[in-house]
Amino acid sequence: MKLIQQITATTPNARSLGADQATDWISSYLPAEASTLATILSVSAAQETETSVLEAQLHAILELTSTGHVKAENITYLEEVSRESLPAELDEYLQDLLED
């Protein structure tokens, strides 16, 4: 619960820290935990306004997908990320996640 609170915090630093911490226990997540975290991170990323936090969120989602427990429907909210002002590397990162 504390991790979810950090991922959805009101401050960018806390959200970034939460996204980073989500990757600390990748190998210990149960399938439901990995898919739930990916969904929450996806929803958060769709609303994110800070580029550095979005990068941390996308990285965490990518790491969670490596578990094999995250399905495309868990990260569909990424389609809502505004790509107009994204740096090229983040746009590529996002595109990779949406294509997988």
C-alpha positions in Angstrom: 0.0 0.0 0.0 2.8 2.4 0.8 4.3 1.8 -2.7 0.9 2.6 -4.3 0.7 5.8 -2.2 4.0 6.9 -3.5 3.2 6.1 -7.1 0.1 8.2 -6.8 1.5 11.0 -4.6 0.9 14.6 -5.2 4.5 15.6 -5.4 6.7 14.7 -8.4 9.6 13.6 -6.2 7.4 11.1 -4.4 5.9 9.7 -7.6 9.4 9.3 -9.1 10.6 7.6 -6.0 7.6 5.3 -6.0 8.2 4.4 -9.7 11.8 3.6 -8.9 11.0 1.5 -5.9 8.5 -0.5 -7.9 11.4 -2.1 -9.7 13.3 -3.0 -6.5 11.3 -6.2 -5.9 10.5 -7.3 -9.5 11.4 -10.9 -8.9 9.2 -11.2 -5.8 5.9 -9.9 -7.2 3.0 -12.3 -7.6 1.3 -12.1 -11.0 -1.6 -10.0 -9.6 0.9 -7.6 -7.9 2.9 -7.0 -11.1 -0.1 -6.4 -13.2 -1.8 -4.2 -10.7 1.4 -2.0 -10.3 1.7 -1.8 -14.1 -1.9 -0.6 -14.4 -1.5 2.0 -11.6 1.8 3.2 -13.2 0.0 3.4 -16.6 -2.8 5.4 -15.2 -0.3 7.7 -13.5 1.8 8.1 -16.6 -1.3 9.1 -18.6 -1.7 12.1 -16.3 2.0 12.9 -15.6 3.2 16.4 -16.4 6.8 16.0 -15.3 9.1 14.5 -17.9 11.5 13.0 -15.4 8.7 11.3 -13.5 7.2 10.0 -16.7 10.6 8.5 -17.6 10.7 6.7 -14.2 7.1 5.5 -14.7 7.8 4.1 -18.2 11.0 2.5 -17.0 9.1 0.8 -14.1 6.4 -0.4 -16.5 9.0 -1.8 -18.8 10.7 -3.7 -15.9 7.3 -5.0 -14.8 6.6 -6.3 -18.3 9.7 -8.4 -18.0 8.0 -10.6 -15.4 5.6 -11.9 -18.0 2.7 -11.1 -15.8 1.8 -7.7 -17.4 -0.7 -7.9 -20.3 -1.4 -5.3 -22.9 -4.7 -4.4 -21.2 -2.8 -3.5 -18.1 -1.0 -0.6 -19.8 -3.6 0.7 -22.3 -3.8 4.0 -20.4 -0.4 4.7 -21.9 -2.2 5.5 -25.1 -3.5 8.6 -23.4 0.0 10.1 -22.8 0.3 13.3 -24.6 3.1 12.7 -27.1 3.3 16.2 -28.6 5.8 17.6 -26.3 7.7 14.4 -25.3 11.4 14.2 -25.9 12.2 11.8 -28.7 13.7 9.2 -26.4 10.6 9.1 -24.3 8.4 8.9 -27.3 10.4 5.9 -28.5 10.2 4.3 -25.1 6.4 4.8 -25.0 6.0 3.4 -28.6 8.0 0.3 -27.6 5.7 -0.3 -24.6 2.6 0.2 -26.7 3.8 -2.2 -29.5 4.7 -5.1 -27.1 
